[in-house]
Each structure stands twice: as C-alpha cells, then as structure tokens.
C-alpha cells in the first residue's frame, strides 16, 4: 500500500480511470464518451457544470477522494465465532414462529459455547425478508448464558414491545443468530437446589430491559455531603457490590430526604423570614407564591473540606417547609446571613 504525502492526493489520483471514484456505471460511461477518461481531467474542472451534467454524486465522490469532504467508513465486523442460521421454504410471518426458530438456533450454538466454557453476553438475531430488507435485533444479557429457553423468553418480550414495529412484510425467508460477545461461564450444578439470588436478579433485570427497551441504571455512593454529589448514575451490573451479601455499617439517622431531588437547585425569590437566621415564611418559586405553614430545621451541610477552595461552595442551611397549599419542599439558604444583603434561597427537592 502506497502512502500519499500531504498535498499529493491530486497528483496520485490524476492517472487513475474515472471508475476509481466509485461513481455510478452510467456516469462513468457518459464521462468516457466526452473524453474524460482519467480523474485528472475532472480535478480542475468547475464543480457546477459537472453537477448539472452528471449529478451531485460525482462531485461528492471527487471531493471525498481529494480529502475535501469527510467520508465516514463503517468498519467491517469480525465474523462471529459462534453462530447458526436457517432458511425457510415458506417465509414465516408470526412472532411465535420467529421465537421458535431463534430458540432452535440457540440450541445449536449452546453446545459449542459449553465446550469452550463460555456464555453469551450479547446476541444478534438477523432476520432477512423476502424483499431483501434486513432487520437485526440485539439482546444484551446481564450474566453469561447459553440457555435456549431463557433466550426465547427474552426475545418474546422484545418482540412484544416492538409489536407491529417488526414489520415482517411478506415474511422472513431466513434467520441467523450470532454471539457478538461471550464471557467465561463457570460450571455449576443446576439440577439440585434453586438458582442463586444473584442469578434471579439478573434474570429479572434482563426481562425489564427487554420490556422497557433501555438499559438499567443504578445509583452508586460518592464521598460527599452535598445532595447533588452524594451519588452518581452507573450502569446496572449483577457483579456490583450492591448485589453481594454485604451489610452496610450502622450510620446515624439522617433527617428526612425529599422524594424528588432536582437536578439543579432553583432560586426562590421574594423570601421573607421573621428571623434573619430562621426559616422562610413566604417565598416565590416558579412564578408562584407560597405561604409557609410549618417548617423544620435547619440542617447544616458544609462543603467538602478536601476541595481546593471551599469558599466557592458556602455552607447551606436546609429546611423542610410545608406550605398552606399542602406542598412540602426542601429549601436551603446559601451561606451565612450578611447584614444589609438579602440571603440567597434555593429549592432543592420535593416531598410526597
């Protein structure tokens, strides 16, 4: 393979035939009839006449060859090591027929996986319609598995969610099932005793994922007293510490926390407090005025001491307020009260 130096693309492409641009065959024939047999004859030609005579596809291909226009390329996937396929004399249309055929394919793949001590983590079912349209369905598993019945149950849930979205048309003439990702699967004796709690939870997570159509997430704790930094969202995994037999240490009881924590605290305006360091008695939030009937607090939450500049995050005094309308909100005052300056109040959460 020859490497073309920077700025030398035009010189390298000039002696090549016009077919090297991967244009339509009819376009290449029309170019040759006009005597434009080499790419070099097109490089210096004005783009507008070429587009009017031969279409925008020729101009786009020429710009891509010269590097003046991006051309995203899809990498070729490696052939699956474990897979099976099946064709049908009479195309299949119904969901149960698709599930039954896919289960039979998984049963053919399972012995090869078992021989290598592996289990499937990601499976791809490809359905080929009689009109040439192809549909691919990916099924991700929380734990390695090679059970045909479990795979068929998940596929049935996936097809139930799709409903008419599968669009069988005049039927599927062939199916193929490939193991896209596999992991080591330890041997276990499944005939005696029940499945482990971790396996039961993993099976439930797989069913929920196919039913909801999106991956599951979980909250993991972080070292911070600030509510918006106390945890983070991470992909759910059966191998997470939450799934193990772990007993959390005893912690002191914390005050009540809101059912809904706002992504970002929102400012409360026109706040009136009878005492400068006391709870609010009236405030306006989201263009609505609230009168406080009862308040609990304060609960002081300070910034992380290990941050380089804790002054950027002043202390907060949180209050649980119950309004005359029945709303229960979580408000806080940012920083200590300063004489002559209005305090900054924020709404951070909502109780049930």
Secondary structure as GFF3:
##gff-version 3
##sequence-region A 1 352
A	DSSP	alpha_helix	9	14	.	.	.	ID=ss1
A	DSSP	three_ten_helix	18	21	.	.	.	ID=ss2
A	DSSP	alpha_helix	25	33	.	.	.	ID=ss3
A	DSSP	alpha_helix	40	43	.	.	.	ID=ss4
A	DSSP	alpha_helix	47	54	.	.	.	ID=ss5
A	DSSP	alpha_helix	56	66	.	.	.	ID=ss6
A	DSSP	beta_strand	83	92	.	.	.	ID=ss7
A	DSSP	alpha_helix	95	115	.	.	.	ID=ss8
A	DSSP	beta_strand	118	129	.	.	.	ID=ss9
A	DSSP	beta_strand	134	145	.	.	.	ID=ss10
A	DSSP	alpha_helix	148	162	.	.	.	ID=ss11
A	DSSP	three_ten_helix	163	166	.	.	.	ID=ss12
A	DSSP	beta_strand	172	184	.	.	.	ID=ss13
A	DSSP	alpha_helix	197	212	.	.	.	ID=ss14
A	DSSP	beta_strand	217	221	.	.	.	ID=ss15
A	DSSP	three_ten_helix	227	229	.	.	.	ID=ss16
A	DSSP	beta_strand	231	235	.	.	.	ID=ss17
A	DSSP	three_ten_helix	241	243	.	.	.	ID=ss18
A	DSSP	beta_strand	260	272	.	.	.	ID=ss19
A	DSSP	beta_strand	282	285	.	.	.	ID=ss20
A	DSSP	beta_strand	288	301	.	.	.	ID=ss21
A	DSSP	three_ten_helix	310	312	.	.	.	ID=ss22
A	DSSP	beta_strand	316	323	.	.	.	ID=ss23
A	DSSP	beta_strand	328	334	.	.	.	ID=ss24
A	DSSP	beta_strand	344	350	.	.	.	ID=ss25
###
